[in-house]
């Protein structure tokens, strides 16, 4: 397995964990809402049900977002190589290593640290369509693309 394949698998696992967590939160909120029996304290009952509904909506939004991330990751072919940066590119630069896919932030795989970022993030936008040897300025730093996979 190449590093890029390992990286993609790791990202997919992170997103799958988000999906699992969101589903768990939805189920727990639903269970809590169902368990809360109506008592003489009607306001307490309604407040609890509303709070659980709010938690379920937030978890549902998280689930939708994670599902979108999973779809993007599933569209990436880790053995495909391009001469220009695009979605699925693994880039080594003078300021660090980046994987253009979805926004997951900094991750460590083995002894290697890199940033998983979206093509629509500020740095992602600057990287897209660049080639090995290209340079640009980001946050007042000169960035050079050293390799691309």
Backbone as a ProteinNet text record, in pm:
[ID]
protein_1_A
[PRIMARY]
XXXXXXXXXXXXXXXXXXXXXXXXXXXXXXXXXXXXXXXXXXXXXXXXXXXXXXXXXXXXXXXXXXXXXXXXXXXXXXXXXXXXXXXXXXXXXXXXXXXXXXXXXXXXXXXXXXXXXXXXXXXXXXXXXXXXXXXXXXXXXXXXXXXXX
[TERTIARY]
84.7	0	88.9	60.3	137.7	97.3	180.2	147.8	17.3	-3.2	-125	-248.4	-238.4	-350	-375.7	-267.5	-279.1	-341.9	-300.4	-353.9	-503.3	-542.6	-683.6	-766.3	-717.2	-786.1	-800.7	-694.9	-698.6	-804.5	-809.3	-909.3	-1050.1	-1068.4	-1200	-1241.3	-1146.4	-1177	-1216.1	-1147.2	-1181.9	-1324.1	-1358.9	-1493.3	-1596.7	-1565.7	-1656.7	-1680.8	-1576.6	-1592.5	-1687.4	-1678	-1769.9	-1913.6	-1931.6	-2065.9	-2121.7	-2040.8	-2083.3	-2120.5	-2039.3	-2066.6	-2195.9	-2216.6	-2338.7	-2461.7	-2455.6	-2567.9	-2594.6	-2488	-2502	-2568.3	-2525.9	-2585.3	-2733	-2768.9	-2909.9	-2990.3	-2939.2	-3009.9	-3023.4	-2917.9	-2922.7	-3022.3	-3024.8	-3119.1	-3262.3	-3283.6	-3417.5	-3459.8	-3369.1	-3397.5	-3430.3	-3352.3	-3375.9	-3511.3	-3546.1	-3675.2	-3789.5	-3772.7	-3877.2	-3890.3	-3780.2	-3778.7	-3839.4	-3832.7	-3881.7	-4034	-4091.7	-4237.5	-4300.1	-4417.2	-4487.6	-4532.9	-4497.8	-4533.9	-4617	-4645.9	-4719.5	-4636.7	-4507.1	-4418.1	-4410.1	-4519.8	-4530	-4421.6	-4381.6	-4276.6	-4144.6	-4112.8	-3987.9	-3988.5	-4102.1	-4117	-4095	-4161.1	-4149	-4007.6	-3945.1	-3808.1	-3712.4	-3726.4	-3639.4	-3658.3	-3783.9	-3810	-3751.8	-3763	-3708	-3555.6	-3495.1	-3348.2	-3302.6	-3374.7	-3339.9	-3359.4	-3465.3	-3487.7	-3374.2	-3328.2	-3215.9	-3089	-3064.3	-2947.5	-2956.9	-3076.3	-3094	-3069.3	-3115.8	-3091	-2941.9	-2872.2	-2727.5	-2655.8	-2692.1	-2628.4	-2662.6	-2784.1	-2823.8	-2741.9	-2717	-2632.5	-2490.3	-2438.9	-2305.3	-2302.3	-2408	-2416.7	-2419.2	-2496	-2501.6	-2365	-2297	-2165	-2064.6	-2065.7	-1973.1	-2003.9	-2129.4	-2167	-2114.9	-2117.9	-2061.5	-1910.5	-1842.4	-1698.4	-1668.1	-1748.1	-1727.3	-1742.3	-1840.2	-1862.6	-1741.9	-1686.7	-1568.4	-1451.5	-1428.7	-1316.9	-1333.8	-1457.3	-1479.5	-1455.8	-1455.5	-1432.3	-1282.9	-1197.2	-1052.6	-991.1	-916.2	-840.9	-696.3	-651	-517.6	-401.8	-428.3	-318.5	-310.9	-411.8	-410.9	-307.7	-233.9	-131.8	-160.7	-141.7	-163.5	-41.9	-18.9	93.6	55.5	-74.5	-122.3	-197.8	-192.4	-262.1	-412.8	-480.9	-626.6	-673.4	-800.9	-853.2	-788.4	-732.7	-663.3	-512.6	-462.7	-317.8	-251.3	-139.2	-52.7	66.5	86	183.6	286.2	413	520.1	564.7	559.3	599.4	709.8	758.1	863.1	810.7	676.2	621.2	549.7	546.5	481.6	416.8	356.1	291	139.8	71.8	-71.7	-138	-260.4	-343.7	-471.4	-493.2	-610.7	-726.7	-822.9	-939.3	-1055.5	-1059.3	-1163	-1094.3	-1163.4	-1103.8	-1106.4	-990.8	-976.4	-867.9	-791.6	-686.4	-559.9	-483.1	-352.9	-372.5	-304.1	-305.5	-163.2	-142.8	-14.4	-35.9	46.6	46	188.8	207.1	342	419.3	531.2	612.6	594.5	496.2	474.5	353	373.2	267.5	227.4	97.5	51.4	-84.6	-126.4	-254	-347.1	-466.2	-568.2	-661.8	-666.9	-744.4	-829.3	-929	-1022.2	-964.8	-1007.1	-963.8	-1023.1	-1125.7	-1186.9	-1139.5	-1048.9	-988.9	-894.6	-857.2	-767.1	-638.1	-572	-448.8	-480.3	-589	-629	-650.2	-715.7	-738.1	-606.3	-508.2	-378.5	-299.5	-321.4	-249	-304.9	-436.5	-500.9	-441.9	-413.8	-357.4	-208.1	-144.2	1.2	72.6	200.4	282.5	411.1	483.2	611.7	701.8	763.3	851.6	784.4	650.2	578.2	596.9	593.4	604.3	499	456.9	358.4	372.6	306.8	312.8	182.9	194.7	79	111.7	27.3	51.2	192.4	231.3	361.8	479.1	454.9	561.9	569.9	691.2	711.8	696	610.2	582.9	623.9	703.2	745.3	695.5	639.5	594.3	713.7	749.1	865.5	830.1	714.7	672.7	521.2	470.4	327.8	297.9	204.3	165.8	15
-118.2	0	124	215.3	338.7	431.4	530.7	625.8	697.7	732.4	804	717.1	588.1	496.8	485.1	476.1	469.2	597.7	710	839.2	849.5	810.6	815.2	724.3	605.1	512	572.5	636.2	701.4	812.5	893.2	1001	943.1	835.4	771.6	718.9	664.3	615.7	730.6	843.6	959.7	1006.8	1010.9	1054	950.4	822.5	717.5	729.3	764.3	784.4	900.6	1006.3	1120.2	1078.1	997	949	862.6	772.2	685.4	767.6	865.7	949.9	1028.8	1085.2	1162.6	1072.9	951.8	858.5	822	804.6	771.5	886.9	1010.1	1127.2	1140.9	1114	1120.4	1015.9	894.5	787.2	818.8	870.7	904.1	1016.6	1117.3	1227.5	1178.4	1092.1	1036.1	952.6	871.3	787.3	874.3	977.8	1066.7	1136.9	1179.2	1244.6	1147.4	1023.3	922.4	881.2	883.5	840.7	945.3	1069.1	1175.3	1171.6	1127.5	1115.3	1247.8	1268.6	1392.8	1386.5	1489.1	1493.3	1616.5	1638.1	1758.3	1882.5	1861	1973.1	1982.8	2024	2029.3	2110.7	2223.3	2306.5	2231.7	2156.1	2078.6	1975.8	1909.4	1810.3	1874.1	1986	2053	2105.8	2159.4	2209.9	2096.7	1983.3	1868.3	1818.7	1807.4	1760.5	1857.2	1986.6	2085.8	2078.1	2059.1	2046.4	1921.9	1812.6	1689.8	1707.9	1779.9	1807.2	1891.9	1988.7	2071.4	1987.2	1899.3	1810.6	1720.4	1670.4	1584.8	1662.2	1787.5	1868.9	1893.2	1926.5	1950.3	1823.6	1709.9	1583.3	1547	1577.9	1550.8	1634.7	1760.9	1846.3	1790.9	1743.7	1684	1558.6	1479.9	1359.2	1394.4	1495.3	1537.5	1585.2	1665.6	1716.6	1602.8	1510.1	1396.6	1309.3	1296	1217.7	1283.7	1417.5	1489.9	1465.7	1469.6	1445.3	1304.8	1208.3	1069.5	1056.5	1128	1122.6	1177.5	1289	1346.7	1248.3	1192.2	1098.5	974.8	928.1	808	835.9	961.6	996.1	1004.1	996.3	1009.9	875.7	875.8	757.2	777.4	703.1	727.6	690.3	615.2	579.7	672.1	758.6	855.4	963.8	999.8	1103.5	1214.9	1336.6	1452.4	1543.3	1618.5	1712.5	1843.5	1861.2	1981.5	1942.5	2030.2	2006.6	2011.4	1911.9	1905.2	1820.6	1790.1	1705.9	1568.4	1524.2	1396.4	1409.2	1531.1	1552.1	1550	1483	1482.6	1570.1	1678.1	1779.5	1798.7	1798.4	1835.5	1975.8	2066.6	2204.5	2244.7	2363.4	2416.4	2446.8	2452.8	2480.7	2360	2248.4	2128.7	2047	1937.1	1845.9	1861.1	1847.8	1870	1763.4	1728.7	1638.7	1714.6	1744	1820.5	1722.9	1733.3	1645.1	1709.1	1690.2	1748.3	1812.5	1898.6	1968.2	1879.4	1821.6	1740.7	1796.9	1892.8	1953	1871	1891.2	1825.1	1681.1	1590.3	1450.2	1396.1	1291.4	1222.3	1079.2	1036.6	897.4	848.2	756.2	712.4	829.3	858.7	971.5	1093.2	1086.3	1195.1	1278.7	1409.7	1504.2	1579.1	1590.6	1667.2	1726.1	1814	1881.4	1835.1	1793.7	1752.2	1870.7	1924.6	2046.2	2037.2	2120.3	2127.2	2215.9	2187.8	2269.7	2409.7	2429.9	2562	2638.8	2580.6	2653.4	2759.1	2859.4	2962.8	2905.1	2815.7	2757.2	2661.3	2587.1	2495.3	2566.9	2682.1	2761.8	2803.8	2835.2	2879	2761.8	2642	2524.4	2468.8	2473.1	2412.9	2468.9	2377.4	2403.6	2438.4	2436.9	2458.9	2329.2	2343.3	2229.6	2226.6	2116.8	2106.1	2219.6	2288	2399.1	2534.9	2536	2663.2	2717.9	2849.4	2915.3	3024.5	3051.7	3157	3201.7	3311.2	3363.4	3333.3	3282.4	3253.8	3297.3	3381.8	3435.3	3492	3570	3637	3539.5	3414.1	3315.1	3272.6	3252.7	3202	3050.2	2998	2854.6	2800	2692.4	2628.3	2484.1	2440.5	2302.5	2217	2123.6	2038.2	1907	1849.5	1727.5	1714.5	1630.5	1614.5	1469	1411.1	1272.2	1261.2
0	0	0	-90.6	-96.4	18.9	45.3	151.8	120.9	-3.2	-42	-18.7	-48.6	-22.3	128.2	205.6	351	406.1	351.9	393.3	362.9	244.5	206.4	297	324.1	414	553.1	601.3	733.1	735.7	631.8	622.9	619.7	544.3	537.5	675.2	750.3	885	977.5	966.8	1048.7	1019.1	891.5	853.3	896.2	882.2	927.9	1078.4	1152.6	1297.4	1325.7	1247.3	1263.5	1236.4	1133.5	1098.8	1211.8	1261.9	1372.1	1494.5	1527.6	1643.6	1625.7	1507.7	1482.5	1494.2	1439.6	1450.1	1595.4	1671.9	1813.9	1889.4	1860.3	1925.6	1892.5	1768.6	1727.7	1805.5	1810.8	1881.7	2030.7	2091.5	2234.2	2261.7	2176.6	2194.8	2177.4	2079.1	2056.9	2177.2	2227	2343.8	2465.6	2487.8	2602.1	2589.7	2469.2	2448.4	2472.8	2431.4	2450.3	2596.9	2670.3	2809.9	2903.3	2864.7	2951.2	2951.1	3060.2	3066.4	3106.7	3055.1	3087.3	3232.8	3305.4	3446.9	3473.9	3602.2	3639.1	3610.4	3590.8	3557.3	3404.8	3343.3	3197.2	3130.9	3190.7	3131.4	3124.3	3227.9	3230	3116.1	3098.6	2993	2856.2	2830.9	2701.8	2679.5	2784.9	2773.7	2739.5	2806.8	2780.1	2637.7	2594.6	2457.5	2354.6	2378.5	2285.9	2282.4	2399.5	2405.2	2328.9	2341.9	2270.8	2119.8	2081.9	1939.3	1882.8	1960.7	1918	1902.3	1998.3	1989.6	1866.8	1839.1	1721.7	1592.8	1585.8	1465.7	1445.7	1555.5	1544.4	1498.8	1556.8	1518.6	1374.2	1331	1191.9	1094.3	1130.2	1046.4	1039.3	1153.3	1155.8	1068	1074.4	992.3	843.6	806.8	666	617.8	699.6	661.6	646.9	740.9	734.2	612.2	578.2	459.5	332.1	327.9	213.1	203.6	318.6	320.3	269.4	314.1	271.8	120.1	65.3	-79.7	-155.4	-108.2	-172.9	-165	-46.2	-29.5	-117.7	-133.2	-215	-363.7	-403.2	-543.7	-578.2	-476.7	-499.1	-536.3	-644.8	-686.6	-640.9	-538.3	-482.2	-574.1	-680.7	-771.3	-892.4	-905.5	-1015	-986.7	-1087.6	-1073.2	-1173.8	-1130.2	-1216.7	-1208.2	-1311.3	-1310.2	-1241.9	-1214.9	-1146.8	-1019.8	-920.7	-794.2	-815.7	-759.6	-763.2	-646.1	-643.6	-535.9	-545.6	-433.8	-428.3	-437.3	-453	-463.5	-326.4	-320.7	-203.5	-240.2	-164.4	-201.8	-91.6	-129.1	-36.3	-73.8	24.7	-0.5	97.1	78.2	165.9	306.4	324.4	457.6	518.6	448.8	501.5	392	435.2	341.6	352.3	237.5	231.9	146	184.4	105.4	74.6	-52.6	-94.6	-112	-22	-27.4	47.1	178.9	265.2	384.9	453.2	567.9	691.7	722.4	843.7	934.9	884.2	966.6	969.6	1076.3	1091.1	1135.8	1067.6	1108.6	1105.4	1182.1	1186.1	1140.1	1046.6	1002.9	1016.8	1107.8	1137.9	1194.3	1136.1	1181.1	1091.3	1004	908.5	950	951.6	985.9	859.8	837.8	722.5	749.9	661.3	675.1	563.7	603.1	508.2	492.9	371.2	349.7	224.5	223	111.6	0.7	-119.9	-234.2	-229.1	-146.4	-135.9	-12.8	63.3	175.7	118.7	198	144.1	84.5	156.1	101.9	-12.4	0.4	-105.8	-238.1	-232	-353.3	-417.1	-332.2	-386.8	-445.5	-391.7	-439.1	-569.8	-585.5	-702.6	-831.8	-921.9	-1055.4	-1054.7	-937	-932.3	-971	-1007.7	-1048.2	-965.4	-974.5	-906.1	-954.5	-858.2	-889.6	-878.2	-882.2	-867.6	-726.2	-715.6	-585.4	-575.6	-453.6	-428.3	-283.4	-252.4	-116.2	-43.6	79.8	164	306.3	363.7	499.1	514	415.6	414.6	414.7	373.6	359.7	213.6	168.6	33.2	37.4	-46.9	-50.7	-186.2	-185.2	-309.5	-308.6	-420.4	-433	-475.4	-386.1	-410.4	-480.8	-446.6	-515.1	-509.6	-599	-616.1	-648.7	-576.7	-602.8	-609.6
[MASK]
+++++++++++++++++++++++++++++++++++++++++++++++++++++++++++++++++++++++++++++++++++++++++++++++++++++++++++++++++++++++++++++++++++++++++++++++++++++

